[in-house]
């Protein structure tokens, strides 16, 4: 069992490349739950139809390997790391991977935008927010 010093957390957002239906999402969650249980990773996922937001926590090496797979995954592009840190105490100890509602993704992205410290991150987050809720962020 990893100690608190061995645990890290990471959250990211990305844009889906292909249309993803409910059966695709169910399959993704099933595979993620299986792999995360094996690797000691817990977390949550939100998918709006175009935008993924995910929070992961677990052993540093396992989270690093998972992020490598995520960044190379053909399901999405423009992976933006929103937060990361070490010496973490699990927030979601019983969640191998759970799906949460769209509004929660909006809140996470808005909070990240408010804390963004680089221009490219601000632009990327703004684009994802516009994809997530085009009526709220339309120019007209």
N, C-alpha and C positions, 0 to 999 in steps of 0.2 A: 504494500500500500504506500503510495507516494506521500511524502511529508508536505506540509504547507510550502516549504522552500522549493520543492520540486514542481509545484503547480503553477501554471500560467493561465492567463485568459487572453482571448483575442476576439474582436468583433470585426466584421467586414460587411461591405455591401457590393453588389455587382448587378449587371444587367443581363437578363436572359437573352440568348441568341436565337433560340428556336421557340416556337409555341409549345408550352408545357401544359398538358392537361392534368386533370385530377388523378388519373391512373398513373401518369408519369411521376407526379409528386408523391403519391402513395408508395410507389416502388422506390423512389429516392429516399424517403423516410425509413422504409423498411431496411434497406441496405445500410443507411447511415446508423440506425439504431443497433444493428448487428455489429458493424465495424467499431462503433464508438464504445459499445459494451466491452468488446474484446480489447480495445486500446485504452480504456479508462478515461474516455472523454465524455463529458456531459455538455448540454447546450440547448439552444432553441433556434428555430428557423422561421422566418416569415417570408412569404412569397406573394407578391401582389398581382401576378400575371406577367410582369415584366422585370420586377426588381426583387432580388434576394437580399435579405439582411439576416446575418447569422451571428450568434454568440457562442463561442467555444471555450471550454475550460478543461484542463487535464495536465498530464505530465508534459513537460517542455518538449521532449523529443517526439512524442506522439502528436502533439498539436503542430509542430513544425512539419512533420511528414504529411499530416492531413492538409495543411495549408499549401504545401507543394502540389498535392493532388488536385486541390480546389483550383489553384491558379492555372493548372494545365487542363482542366475539364472543359470539354467542348460545349457544355450547356450554357455557359455564360462568359462574359468579357468584362473588362474594366473593373477588376477586383480592387476595391479601395479599403485598406485597413483603417478602421475607425478608432480602435483602441487596442492596446496590448499592455500587458504587465506581468510581473513575476511576484513571487511570495504571496500567492493568491489563496484565499480560503473559498472553497466551492460555494457558489450561489445556488446552483441547481443540482444538488447531489443525486437526486433520483431520476433525472431526465437524461436518458441516453441520447435523445433528440426529440423535441416536441415542436409542433407547428403552432404558431401564435397568429393573432389577427392582424390584418393590414394596417389598422390605425396605430397599433403598437410599432410597426415598422416606420410609419411616418414620424412618430414621436422620437424614435431613436435617431433617425436621419436628421431631423430638425435640431436635436441636441448636439449631434456631431458637427453640424454646420456652424452652430454658435461657437464651437470650440476649435474649429479648423484653423490651423496655423500655417498652411501653405496654399498658395493660389490654385495649384492644380487640384488640391483636395476640395476647395470651395467650389470650383467649376464642376468637378465630378459629382459632388453631393447635390449641387443645384440641379444638374441634369437628371440625376436619379429621382429627386423629389418631383420634378416635372413629369417624369414617366409614371411615378407612383400615383400622382393625383393631378392630371393635366388641367382640370377645371379650376383648381385652386391656384395654379401657377401659370395660367395662360396670359398672354400679352394683352388681351383685349378686355 
